[in-house]
Amino acid sequence: MEAAARGPAPGPAFALLGTVQTSLIFTLTALVVPLPRIGRQYGLDRDDLILLSAAYGLTFSGLLLFGGRVADRLGGRRALRAGLLVFAAASLAALLAPGPQTLLTARFAQGAGAALTAPAAMAVLRAVFPRSAAYGKAMATWGGLSVLGATAGNLLSGVISALAPWRLTLAFPVAVAAFALVLAPRLLPATPAGTGRSLDLPGALLATTGITLAGYGLVLTDAHPWGSAAVLIPLLTGAALLIGFLLAERRAPDPLLPLGFLRDRRRGLALAAIGLTAAGTAMTFVLLSLQLQQDRGWSALQTSAAFVPFAVALLVSGRAAGPLIARYGAPAVTASGLAIAATGLVLLALTGLTPHAPYAYGLLPGLLLLPAGAAAAFAGAAVLATDGVEPHRTGLAGGVMNTAMELGPTVVLAALLTLGSDATSLAATAATLAAAALLSTRTK
């Protein structure tokens, strides 16, 4: 802590860590809009494109718990540099990939690097702001960075794919990783390595394999029926491995995920809020991008422009969230954000998916309310999820938070998109957000 207090200024350190976190989520959505062009270029079918799109997220979510433990064991800054090296090398390989197989392998490797980088960044953040009050304010801002990264990925990938080769969308993570590797020794404080903690390799293997297989099974529901072998085999195998993981953690002397860590009511609701809010924003991008381009005939550039107000509302709400949390408390801001986001989804379900509804009052109100609520909910939930966490478990908290954020869209999208209409899916997501808001109001 003394090293952190005497170390580099917190402002530049936070800016660097925040840019890294934003780039990790940017990379998650960077190929969403260019996928049709990639499919035409390489002759890929729908299953291949689904796997290419999901590869990064599968290893990212699957390895996050292990990445958090490694960050706590090695020390935040050391783990961050190791993760950035993997992420930079994999991002460069993706940028220069000569064919689809190399690109797919690079996407898997990018996710592995991100899974170590994300929790390590949070561990370093705790060293930058060792005092609880300052750390809480930092986490209020940190919570909105993930939504910002996803939004930037969708917007910029649409603009780039319309005006330039799609590969340029992969240049941003390369530049950020290289930039961070150069500046990390100067801007980030040294963090001590953990002592006396094993890495719980059996637990890591069960968790990583289980989350990856279950996530892959859910992703395949986009192209295959729920009862098909393509979905059931990985889904049920992954579920069985996750059950085995929970049983093994109860007996492990130094578990990868101490189950008591999740029993805290505030933390559990915060993680649910993060997962559901991420799912709501992801579903909105997917459904509206398809509706605008396929039903209304908009170009990729026009579609990206339609989401500019979304990004503006996100930034404004994220900026206001910190002072609101300081005044009214994280539970109140989280509950209010969830309720506002739910209202935005309801409006989009009622008018946003109507083919001939004018943009100004058919789409725009929902595209303003949803991000305004999502940014507030993320900020409040990030504070709640890390409140009271010991410094030596900050990496664990980062891994759990990012896992909720990654798995939320996968699980909710797979479950709700089978309901029938897109409007019904948005309305059902709004209902889950409203229920979470109600529960959050009862959290002290």
HUJORA-V798321 format. One line per field, one symbol per residue. burial: # if it has 16 or more other ideal C-beta (glycine too) atoms within 10 Angstrom, else .. A space follows every 50 residues. Layout:
burial: ???
This chain:
burial: ...#..##.#..##.####################..##....#....## ##################################.##########.#..# ..##.#########################....################ ############...#####.###.##.##..##..###.#..#.....# ..##.#################.#......#..##.##..##.##..##. .#..###......#.########################.###....#.# ..##.##.###.##..##..##.##...#####################. ###........##########################.#.#.######## #################....##.######.###.##.##..#.
